[in-house]
Structures are given as C-alpha cells and as structure tokens.
Amino acid sequence: MKQVKSLSFAGQDIYCGIDVHQKDWSVCIRDEERELKQYTQPPDPGKMAELLNRTYPQANFHIVYEAGFCGYWIQQALSGYGFDCKIVHAADVPTTDRERRQKTDKVDCRKLAKGLAEGLLTGIHIPDQKTLDDRNLVRGRKQLVKEQTRWKNRILSSLHFSGLAIPEGYKNSSHFSRRFIKWLEQLTIGESAKIALQLKLAALKPVREQLLQANRSLRQLAQTEKYINTTKLMRSVPGIGMINSMILITELDCLDRFKSFDHLCGYAGFKPDIYSSSEKTIIKGITPRCNYRVREALVESAWKAIAIDPALLLAYKQYKKRMHYNKAIIRIAKKLLSRIRYVLINQKEYVPGVVQ
C-alpha cells in the first residue's frame, strides 16, 4: 500500500498582503525569501482561511491590509481563525517611485506582503468591539449635526436669495427654535416657493428628531459603568462638556497606547508639518495627519475654556501677541490635552487655577 506523507509547515511563517476592495480582494502570499502565490478572491475571510490552511497546513500566518472603508471586521474575522492579522495606515507602507507610478491591485498586495515579511509595517491600534459600537454612536451623532446644519443653511440661503428679511427676534436663530420654524411655515410667498420651503422643512424635522434621540442615547451612555468615572474626570477640565468628553474617550480609547505626551500630540494633530533638507527647513503648519475628530473636539473646547479659565485666557492673550489667533487657540487646545492626560493617568479631578 502506497503511503502518503502529509505536509506540515509547523514553525514556518507565511505572510499575506491583502488589497481590500468591496467586490474582491487581491492577495499576495510569500515567505521570508520569495513570493509564493498571488491571486484574486471574493471578499470572504472564510475562503481565505480555508485556502491558507489547506495549502500551508500548521504554518504561522501573518496577514496585513490597509485601514479604510471596511473598518475592523476583516481583522476580527481572520483573528478568529487563529491568524496574526494587523491593519496599517496606508501612508506608512514603504512605496517606491515605480510602485507609485504603476499602481495596481497586484502591486499593492505585493508591497504589503513584502513589508510585513521584512518587519517594516506597524499596525494601528484596534479597539474592542464595545468601544467600536460606542464610537459609531458618537460619530453617528456628529453626522446628524452636519446634516442638520446643511438643511438649516439651505433654508436660510433660500430666504436670502428671495430677499425675505428675517425678523429682528429671529436673526440669531441658528438653533431654529419652534417659534422660528412656525414663522417659516406661515410665510406669505409664491406657491412654488412655499412648496420648496416646505420640502426643506420636511427634510429638517426628522433630522432634528434623530439628533434629539442621539443626544439622549449619548447621555445615557455617559452614565454607564464603563464611562461614568472617566467622563466625570474629563468634565472637571474647564471647557470639556459631555459631548466632547465622549468624543475624546471613544476616539482615544486607552491612553496606555501612547508612549508619551508627544506621541499623543501627534495622534491629535498638534505637531508641525515639517519639510527639512540640508540647511533648509520649512514648517507648513500643523500636520494634516491626525484624528481630526479629536483635534476638532479639543479646539472647540479650547474656545470655551478661555471664557471659563483665567489661566488659559491669560495664556491665550500672551500667544496672540506674537501669532495669529487660530495658532494661539491651537496652543490652548494642546494645554487642554495635557490636562486631560494628567487627570486620566492620575485619576484625579482637575483643580482650577493649576496649569499642567
């Protein structure tokens, strides 16, 4: 009887780079020395796991793909099969000029696999599922705010375009009070213009109701066991309200992943964008690479903080003597971030009048 020796890649490392798309994935498989296989498959982690286990049984699989529209579910699925899977920032993948000029899906998955095999890729932080779900709620609320603002601007724009003056008592109606909406509904204008305005108001009303529900859900979330102590600590910092505290908590996740305050500032986007060559150095302003939700929340809170905290107001006035006010408020936002880091690390509420 003919004996068949089963294959075993036990103790050997296999590296896979995936160029992820909605309709298909381009996959490159290699070991430390050479490329072994390149193929295209449907966007199914199960099929990929089946092929890898069948072709390279008992190997140590290391998989990487770029962060993007697909989020974290692929990493979670592949990790569930026992694979080491990481997600990388697209800008951190080493790319040659030739790869940049001849960009294809095949080229992209090959450079991912090669970078992973050579140890050149550092994965991004992957939050737990509960944090991801809570983050989706916070981000969903922000989307509703933007949608509400769009419809408000469209309504105000149509009024200005038609030369309709807003009464003195409503000129600061950025929140669109019920009285202001009632005034809009009772406007005496042409039939077609009336219908156009009613359509805009009809689109605005459900967004307002959804936003109200989102705010209620967010307040309830802030009072849960996971967040109640952290939000209390963060709100002790002048300028930080409930909404921005939840934005910062869900986006930052855990401060332990930041090695230093400088590392945290880089994530928040409070570091300069520098181009330096030989004796020439150009500072282009703050870096565009950041978590813009964190930076936006901190800058918004900084404007509130200077109206509450005399120490920050004094610092802002000193900065404004030698720089533009937008640059000055960035410095204040950075101070706020330092205060937040201090209270969270030490688990102590902020004491007003103490500048960290």
Summary of the structure (lengths in Angstrom):
residues: 356
radius of gyration: 26.5
end to end distance: 78.9
largest distance: 98.7
contacts: 978
relative contact order: 0.07
helix: 55%
strand: 13%
